[in-house]
Amino acid sequence: MTTTATHLWRLLRWGRTLARHGALGGIERDANTPPQLRRVLRLARLGASVPVVPTYAEAFEAIGPAAIKLGQALATRPDLVGAEAARDLMRLQDALPPAPFPTMRSAIEKGLERPIDHLFASIDEQAVGAASIAQVHRAVTSDGRQVAIKVLRPDIEDVLSRAIETYEWAAAQIEQFGGEFARLRPRQVIATFRQWSLRELDLRREAASASELAQNMEAIPDFVVPKIDWTRTSRRILTLEWIDGIKLTDRDALAAAGHDPKLLAAKLVLAFLRQAIADGFFHADMHQGNLFVLPDGRIAVIDFGIMGRIDRRARLWLAEILHGLITGNYQRVAEIHFEAGYVPLHHNLAEFATALRAVGEPIRGLPVKEISIGQMLDGLFAITRDFDMPTQPHLLLLQKTMVMVEGVAQALDPDINMWETAGPFVREWLRDELGPEAALATQLREGVALLRRLPDLIRRIEHSHPLPGAAPPPPPLPEIQIIRIGGGWRYFAVAIVAAAAGATAMTLLS
């Protein structure tokens, strides 16, 4: 069991690094930050040379692998860290120096429980990519196939476990301040982050995600998911088909190969819409470094560590919300928010509709090509505080991915618009899902299902359990010992340690 002193010391070292990159300024200036916490933040930056423009991504990279993964998770939470920080954190590409090949060779043999020579004809010792969790080597199997081998870094489980334990401890302390901190549910943020991290530490689950995505995308021939080599895959090793293509970041190479950037952008958008809207299971890390163009013009995706899932009811709600904002039907948008449980019932529906109008009206007079999904969703998040809206992690991950895909598509084709490209697909899907035949089938199916679960439903109502169809239940929260930071010796001790850390941090962090 990690002691309180250990948690504090880790946080102060990390806080010092964040302060040196200007990453704590927003919290310190926020009117919702309690005075006690604001004083600790001032001590954390004592003597540091703070830049005018914060460099959030660089700060998390400087702290280490666990912080990089946390930064990627926080990039999906503009409501929590602010729009500016979220945009900067999206630059985290997870690139680190690779571990020496002899170390990784041993890890491969241990992970597959067989000598490398029995499985592979050759393996390139130079890694083609190295991230905080794992690194990738190109190889040829014993039967002559070109593959990529993803190998977890040695001891990465312990590194992440120690850091996450301190994140959980810190989140529990912060949540005790109440108010805005309680509404943003920092403990739930870290619990979700733990789930993501544990998922990435079992490469069999990543392989399963790739397999599921490939099956879902069989009807989209322009989108390729590499095949998994299950005989050479284990918890710590993932072997999959080698993708020999041009990265979407290399515009010159794409042009030289004769690819049409406008067509590629449209293919990418439609592939994402198929995943997110039709299937409800989507690749949630579709940045340019994970996307390749094959010689025949198809788009291939790699790295399936972060995947998103959203149920049908939530997808229908989201589609109606976006459509309502564009058409100006703010009353219906407000009703959906209340029906979905996104807004507590003690708020006034008409007032919420007015707040939504403030988001929707500025974009209604614009040409369609000038409407940005990212900007519109940022506007939606801006009103969550006023209406005590609990965060919805599954929708935030979708929002982050939508913004990411829109950015990649616009880099290929500056004139592309997500609405125009998505229009035919979305209209057809909504017609299939909300048309008379679909509505009748849904009512019959839901009616039969309701009768079957009626006894359980009564018990749920009695215990104030959320209705089926809402967001999935949150991960369990660990028991955390709470310390009270305020007047008295506890706060004085924290201040002394913080000051000491500020005076010695340059030596300790070098």
matplotlib code that plots the C-alpha trace (Angstrom):
import matplotlib.pyplot as plt

x = [0.0, 1.5, 1.8, 0.4, 3.9, 4.9, 1.8, 2.5, 6.2, 5.2, 2.6, 5.0, 7.6, 5.1, 3.5, 6.9, 7.3, 3.8, 4.5, 7.8, 5.7, 3.0, 0.4, -0.9, -1.8, -5.3, -6.2, -4.6, -6.6, -9.9, -12.4, -13.7, -10.3, -10.4, -8.0, -6.1, -5.4, -4.4, -1.8, -0.3, -0.1, 1.7, 4.3, 4.7, 5.9, 8.1, 11.3, 10.3, 10.6, 7.0, 6.4, 3.8, 2.2, 1.6, 3.1, 0.8, 1.9, 5.6, 4.9, 3.2, 6.0, 8.6, 6.9, 6.9, 4.9, 2.0, 1.6, 1.5, -1.3, -3.2, -2.6, -4.2, -7.2, -7.5, -7.4, -11.0, -12.1, -12.2, -14.8, -12.3, -9.0, -10.3, -10.4, -6.9, -5.2, -7.3, -6.2, -2.6, -2.7, -4.1, -0.5, 0.7, 1.9, 3.3, 6.8, 9.7, 13.2, 13.1, 14.4, 17.5, 16.7, 18.3, 15.8, 12.9, 14.1, 14.0, 10.5, 9.3, 10.5, 9.1, 5.8, 5.3, 7.0, 9.0, 12.4, 12.2, 13.8, 10.9, 8.4, 10.2, 12.7, 14.0, 13.3, 14.5, 16.5, 15.7, 12.2, 9.8, 7.9, 8.3, 5.6, 5.1, 3.5, 5.1, 7.4, 7.0, 9.5, 9.1, 9.6, 9.2, 7.4, 8.8, 6.3, 7.4, 4.8, 5.6, 4.4, 4.6, 5.4, 4.2, 5.9, 5.1, 8.0, 9.5, 8.1, 5.5, 2.8, 4.6, 5.3, 1.6, 0.3, 2.3, 1.3, -2.4, -2.5, -1.3, -3.7, -6.5, -5.4, -5.1, -8.5, -10.1, -8.6, -9.6, -13.2, -13.6, -13.5, -17.0, -18.6, -17.2, -14.6, -17.3, -19.4, -16.5, -16.0, -12.2, -12.3, -14.4, -12.0, -9.1, -11.2, -12.0, -8.3, -7.4, -9.7, -8.1, -4.7, -5.4, -7.0, -3.8, -1.6, -3.3, -2.5, -4.9, -7.7, -6.2, -6.1, -9.7, -10.6, -8.9, -10.7, -14.1, -13.4, -12.3, -15.5, -17.7, -15.9, -16.2, -18.8, -16.4, -13.8, -11.8, -10.9, -8.4, -7.7, -4.6, -5.1, -4.1, -1.6, -3.2, -0.6, 2.0, -0.1, -0.2, -0.9, 2.4, 2.9, 0.8, 1.6, -0.3, -0.1, 2.5, 1.0, 3.1, 1.7, 2.2, 1.4, -1.3, 1.2, 3.4, 1.5, 4.3, 4.6, 0.8, 0.9, 3.8, 2.0, -1.0, -3.5, -6.4, -6.4, -10.1, -11.1, -9.0, -10.6, -14.1, -13.2, -11.8, -14.9, -17.3, -15.3, -15.5, -19.2, -19.8, -18.0, -19.4, -23.0, -23.9, -21.8, -21.3, -17.7, -15.0, -11.3, -10.7, -7.2, -7.4, -4.6, -2.4, 0.3, -2.0, -3.4, -1.8, -2.7, -2.1, -0.9, -4.5, -5.9, -7.4, -6.9, -5.4, -5.5, -3.2, -3.0, -6.2, -5.4, -8.1, -11.5, -14.9, -18.3, -21.7, -25.1, -27.9, -30.0, -27.2, -26.3, -29.9, -29.9, -26.6, -27.8, -31.0, -29.0, -26.7, -29.6, -31.6, -28.8, -28.4, -32.1, -32.8, -35.1, -33.7, -36.8, -36.4, -32.6, -33.4, -36.0, -33.5, -31.0, -33.6, -34.8, -31.3, -30.6, -27.8, -29.4, -30.7, -34.5, -34.5, -33.4, -35.9, -36.3, -37.1, -34.1, -31.9, -33.4, -32.4, -28.9, -28.7, -30.0, -26.9, -24.8, -26.8, -27.8, -24.2, -23.7, -27.2, -26.4, -23.1, -22.5, -22.4, -18.7, -17.9, -19.7, -17.1, -18.3, -15.5, -16.5, -20.1, -19.4, -17.1, -20.1, -22.2, -19.6, -19.4, -23.0, -22.6, -21.4, -24.5, -26.8, -24.9, -24.6, -22.5, -19.9, -20.5, -17.1, -18.4, -19.7, -16.6, -14.4, -16.6, -16.4, -12.6, -12.5, -14.9, -12.7, -9.5, -11.0, -12.3, -8.8, -7.1, -9.7, -9.2, -5.4, -6.0, -8.8, -9.2, -12.6, -14.1, -17.1, -18.1, -21.8, -21.8, -19.8, -21.8, -25.2, -26.3, -25.0, -26.5, -29.9, -30.1, -29.1, -31.7, -34.4, -33.6, -33.5, -36.4, -38.7, -42.1, -40.9, -38.0, -40.1, -42.7, -40.0, -38.3, -41.5, -42.3, -38.8, -38.7, -42.2, -41.3, -38.0, -39.8, -42.2, -39.3, -37.4, -40.4, -39.6, -36.0, -37.2, -39.4, -36.4, -34.3, -36.9, -37.1, -33.4, -33.2, -31.1, -30.6, -32.8, -31.3, -29.9, -28.1, -24.3, -22.6, -22.1, -18.9, -15.9, -15.7, -13.8, -11.1, -11.2, -9.0, -7.9, -8.8, -6.6, -8.1, -6.1, -7.0, -6.0, -3.8, -0.6, -1.7, -1.8, 1.4, 3.2, 2.1, 3.3, 6.7, 7.1, 6.0, 8.5, 11.3, 10.3, 10.4, 13.9, 15.4, 13.3, 15.9, 18.3, 15.8, 14.2, 17.5]
y = [0.0, 3.3, 5.8, 9.3, 10.8, 8.8, 10.1, 13.7, 13.4, 12.0, 14.7, 17.5, 16.3, 16.0, 19.3, 21.0, 19.7, 20.9, 24.3, 24.7, 24.3, 26.7, 23.8, 24.8, 28.4, 27.7, 25.8, 28.5, 31.3, 29.4, 31.1, 27.6, 26.5, 26.5, 28.9, 26.1, 24.3, 27.6, 28.2, 24.8, 25.5, 28.7, 26.9, 24.3, 26.9, 28.7, 29.8, 28.2, 30.0, 29.8, 30.2, 32.7, 30.0, 26.8, 23.6, 20.9, 18.1, 18.7, 18.7, 15.3, 13.9, 15.1, 13.3, 9.9, 7.0, 7.0, 10.8, 10.5, 8.0, 10.2, 13.3, 11.4, 10.6, 14.2, 15.3, 13.9, 16.1, 19.8, 20.3, 19.2, 20.7, 23.5, 23.7, 25.1, 22.4, 19.6, 20.8, 20.9, 17.4, 16.0, 16.5, 13.7, 11.0, 8.7, 8.7, 7.6, 6.2, 2.4, -0.2, -2.1, -5.1, -7.7, -6.7, -6.9, -10.2, -11.7, -10.2, -11.7, -15.2, -15.0, -13.6, -16.4, -19.1, -20.3, -19.5, -16.7, -18.9, -21.2, -18.5, -15.9, -16.1, -12.6, -9.6, -6.1, -5.0, -1.3, -0.5, 1.1, 2.8, 3.2, 4.4, 4.7, 1.2, -0.8, -0.7, -2.3, -4.3, -5.4, -9.2, -12.1, -15.2, -18.7, -19.2, -16.0, -13.4, -9.8, -8.8, -6.2, -7.4, -5.1, -5.9, -4.4, -2.6, -4.5, -3.5, -1.2, -2.7, -1.7, 1.8, 2.4, 0.8, 3.1, 6.2, 5.3, 4.6, 8.1, 9.6, 7.8, 9.2, 12.7, 12.6, 11.5, 14.4, 16.9, 15.6, 16.4, 20.1, 19.7, 22.2, 22.2, 19.6, 17.1, 17.7, 16.9, 13.6, 13.4, 10.0, 8.6, 10.1, 8.2, 5.0, 5.2, 5.9, 2.8, 0.7, 2.1, 1.4, -2.2, -2.8, -1.6, -3.9, -7.0, -7.1, -10.0, -7.5, -5.1, -8.0, -8.7, -5.1, -5.2, -8.4, -7.0, -3.7, -5.7, -7.8, -4.6, -2.9, -5.8, -3.8, -0.8, -2.0, 1.3, 0.8, -1.9, -3.4, -5.6, -9.3, -10.7, -13.6, -15.3, -18.1, -15.4, -13.2, -13.4, -11.0, -9.2, -9.8, -8.7, -9.9, -8.6, -8.1, -5.6, -2.5, -1.2, 2.2, 6.0, 7.8, 10.4, 12.9, 12.6, 14.8, 15.0, 11.2, 11.0, 13.4, 11.7, 8.4, 9.9, 9.8, 12.3, 14.0, 15.0, 11.4, 10.2, 12.7, 11.6, 7.9, 8.6, 10.5, 7.8, 5.0, 6.8, 7.4, 3.7, 2.8, 5.4, 5.7, 2.4, 0.0, 1.9, 0.6, 2.9, 3.4, 6.3, 7.2, 8.0, 10.6, 10.9, 8.7, 5.7, 6.0, 4.8, 4.9, 1.7, 1.7, 1.0, 4.0, 2.2, 3.6, 1.3, 1.9, 0.6, 0.8, -0.5, 0.2, 2.9, 1.9, 3.6, 2.0, 3.7, 2.0, 2.5, 4.7, 7.1, 7.2, 8.1, 10.8, 12.2, 12.3, 14.1, 16.6, 17.4, 17.6, 19.8, 22.3, 22.7, 23.1, 25.3, 22.8, 23.7, 22.6, 19.0, 19.1, 20.2, 17.4, 14.8, 16.0, 15.6, 12.2, 10.9, 12.0, 14.4, 17.3, 16.9, 17.2, 20.1, 22.4, 24.2, 22.7, 26.1, 27.7, 24.9, 25.3, 29.0, 28.1, 25.7, 28.5, 30.5, 27.6, 27.0, 30.4, 31.6, 28.7, 28.7, 31.6, 30.2, 28.3, 24.6, 24.3, 26.8, 24.8, 22.9, 19.9, 20.6, 24.2, 23.2, 20.5, 22.8, 25.2, 22.4, 21.6, 25.2, 25.1, 21.9, 23.8, 26.0, 23.0, 20.6, 18.1, 15.0, 14.1, 11.3, 9.6, 7.5, 10.7, 12.7, 10.0, 10.2, 13.9, 13.8, 11.3, 13.4, 16.4, 14.4, 12.9, 16.3, 17.7, 14.9, 15.2, 19.0, 18.5, 16.5, 18.7, 22.1, 22.6, 19.3, 19.6, 16.8, 17.6, 17.6, 14.4, 12.7, 13.9, 11.0, 8.3, 9.9, 10.5, 6.9, 5.5, 7.7, 6.7, 3.0, 3.5, 5.9, 4.9, 3.4, -0.2, 0.2, 2.0, -0.9, -3.5, -1.6, -1.3, -5.0, -6.0, -3.6, -4.6, -8.3, -7.5, -5.2, -8.0, -10.3, -8.0, -6.4, -8.0, -6.7, -3.3, -2.9, -3.7, -1.1, 1.6, 0.7, 1.2, 4.3, 2.4, 4.1, 2.7, 0.4, 2.3, 4.9, 5.1, 1.9, 1.7, 3.5, 1.5, 0.8, 3.3, 2.2, 3.1, 6.1, 7.6, 11.3, 14.0, 17.4, 20.2, 23.4, 25.1, 23.2, 21.1, 19.0, 21.9, 23.3, 20.1, 20.0, 23.6, 22.8, 19.8, 21.8, 24.6, 22.0, 20.4, 23.7, 24.5, 21.1, 20.1, 21.0, 18.5, 15.8, 16.0, 16.1]
z = [0.0, -1.1, 1.7, 1.6, 1.7, -1.4, -3.3, -2.2, -3.3, -6.7, -7.2, -6.3, -8.7, -11.5, -10.5, -10.7, -14.3, -15.2, -13.7, -15.7, -18.8, -17.7, -17.5, -14.1, -14.8, -16.0, -12.8, -10.7, -12.4, -12.4, -10.1, -9.1, -7.8, -3.9, -2.2, -0.5, -3.8, -5.5, -2.7, -3.3, -7.0, -6.4, -4.3, -7.0, -9.5, -7.0, -8.7, -12.1, -15.4, -16.6, -20.4, -21.6, -23.8, -22.0, -23.6, -22.1, -24.4, -23.7, -20.0, -20.1, -22.3, -19.8, -16.9, -18.6, -20.2, -17.7, -18.0, -21.8, -21.7, -19.1, -21.4, -24.3, -22.1, -21.0, -24.6, -24.8, -21.9, -22.9, -20.3, -17.7, -18.9, -21.1, -24.9, -25.3, -23.2, -24.9, -28.4, -27.3, -25.7, -28.9, -30.2, -28.0, -30.5, -27.9, -29.4, -27.2, -27.8, -28.5, -26.0, -27.1, -29.4, -27.2, -24.5, -26.9, -28.4, -24.9, -24.4, -27.6, -26.8, -23.2, -24.5, -27.1, -25.0, -28.1, -29.6, -32.2, -34.8, -34.7, -35.5, -37.6, -40.5, -39.6, -37.4, -38.1, -35.0, -35.6, -34.3, -36.8, -34.0, -30.2, -27.9, -24.2, -23.9, -26.6, -29.7, -33.1, -35.3, -38.9, -39.4, -41.8, -40.5, -40.9, -43.8, -45.6, -44.7, -43.9, -40.5, -37.7, -34.2, -31.3, -28.0, -24.6, -22.9, -20.0, -16.6, -18.2, -16.0, -12.8, -14.2, -15.0, -11.9, -9.6, -11.5, -11.7, -8.0, -7.3, -9.9, -8.0, -4.7, -6.0, -7.8, -4.5, -2.6, -5.3, -5.5, -1.7, -2.6, -4.0, -6.3, -9.8, -8.9, -7.8, -11.0, -13.2, -11.4, -11.4, -9.7, -12.5, -15.1, -13.6, -13.2, -16.9, -17.6, -15.6, -17.8, -21.0, -19.7, -18.6, -22.0, -23.7, -21.5, -22.9, -26.6, -27.1, -26.6, -29.1, -31.5, -30.8, -31.4, -34.8, -35.7, -34.8, -36.7, -39.8, -39.6, -39.3, -42.2, -44.7, -46.6, -47.0, -49.5, -49.4, -45.7, -44.7, -41.2, -41.1, -40.5, -37.0, -36.8, -33.8, -33.6, -32.9, -30.6, -26.8, -23.9, -24.4, -28.1, -31.1, -34.6, -37.5, -41.3, -42.4, -44.0, -46.9, -47.7, -47.6, -44.4, -44.7, -43.3, -46.4, -48.9, -51.3, -51.5, -52.0, -54.8, -56.5, -56.3, -58.1, -55.2, -55.1, -51.7, -52.0, -52.7, -49.8, -47.4, -48.4, -48.0, -44.5, -43.3, -44.7, -43.1, -39.7, -40.0, -40.8, -37.6, -35.3, -36.5, -38.2, -36.0, -32.8, -32.6, -33.8, -33.9, -31.4, -32.3, -36.0, -36.2, -39.3, -37.9, -37.7, -41.3, -44.5, -48.2, -50.1, -53.7, -54.9, -53.1, -50.1, -46.6, -43.9, -40.2, -37.4, -33.6, -32.0, -28.4, -28.0, -29.3, -28.7, -28.3, -28.2, -28.1, -30.6, -28.4, -27.7, -31.4, -32.3, -29.6, -30.9, -34.5, -33.5, -31.4, -34.2, -36.7, -34.4, -33.9, -37.6, -38.3, -35.3, -33.5, -30.1, -28.2, -29.5, -28.7, -25.2, -24.8, -25.9, -23.3, -20.6, -22.0, -22.1, -18.5, -19.6, -17.7, -14.2, -14.0, -11.5, -14.4, -16.6, -20.1, -21.8, -20.2, -21.5, -25.0, -24.9, -23.9, -26.9, -29.1, -28.2, -29.5, -32.7, -34.0, -34.7, -37.2, -38.8, -41.2, -42.3, -45.5, -44.8, -45.6, -42.8, -40.1, -37.9, -35.9, -33.5, -32.8, -32.5, -29.9, -28.0, -27.7, -26.3, -23.7, -22.7, -21.3, -19.3, -16.2, -16.0, -16.1, -13.8, -16.7, -15.6, -18.1, -20.5, -21.2, -24.2, -26.0, -25.2, -26.8, -29.9, -29.9, -29.7, -32.6, -34.7, -34.3, -35.1, -38.2, -39.4, -38.9, -40.9, -43.7, -43.9, -44.0, -47.2, -48.6, -47.0, -48.7, -47.3, -45.0, -42.7, -43.2, -47.0, -47.1, -44.5, -45.6, -47.8, -45.5, -42.4, -44.1, -45.3, -41.8, -40.0, -42.5, -41.9, -38.1, -37.7, -40.6, -40.1, -40.6, -38.3, -35.6, -35.6, -35.4, -32.6, -30.7, -31.0, -30.0, -27.0, -25.9, -25.7, -24.0, -21.5, -20.5, -20.0, -17.7, -15.9, -12.5, -12.7, -13.9, -10.8, -8.6, -10.5, -10.0, -6.3, -6.0, -8.2, -10.7, -14.1, -16.9, -19.6, -22.6, -20.5, -20.4, -19.2, -15.4, -14.3, -13.2, -9.5, -7.4, -5.0, -1.3, -0.8, 2.5, 2.4, 3.9, 4.7, 3.2, 5.0, 8.2, 10.6, 10.5, 7.5, 5.1, 6.7, 6.1, 2.4, 2.0, 3.5, 1.2, -1.8, -1.1, -0.6, -3.9, -5.7, -4.4, -5.3, -8.4, -11.0, -9.4, -8.8, -12.3, -14.2]

ax = plt.figure().add_subplot(projection="3d")
ax.plot(x, y, z, "-o")
ax.set_aspect("equal")
plt.show()
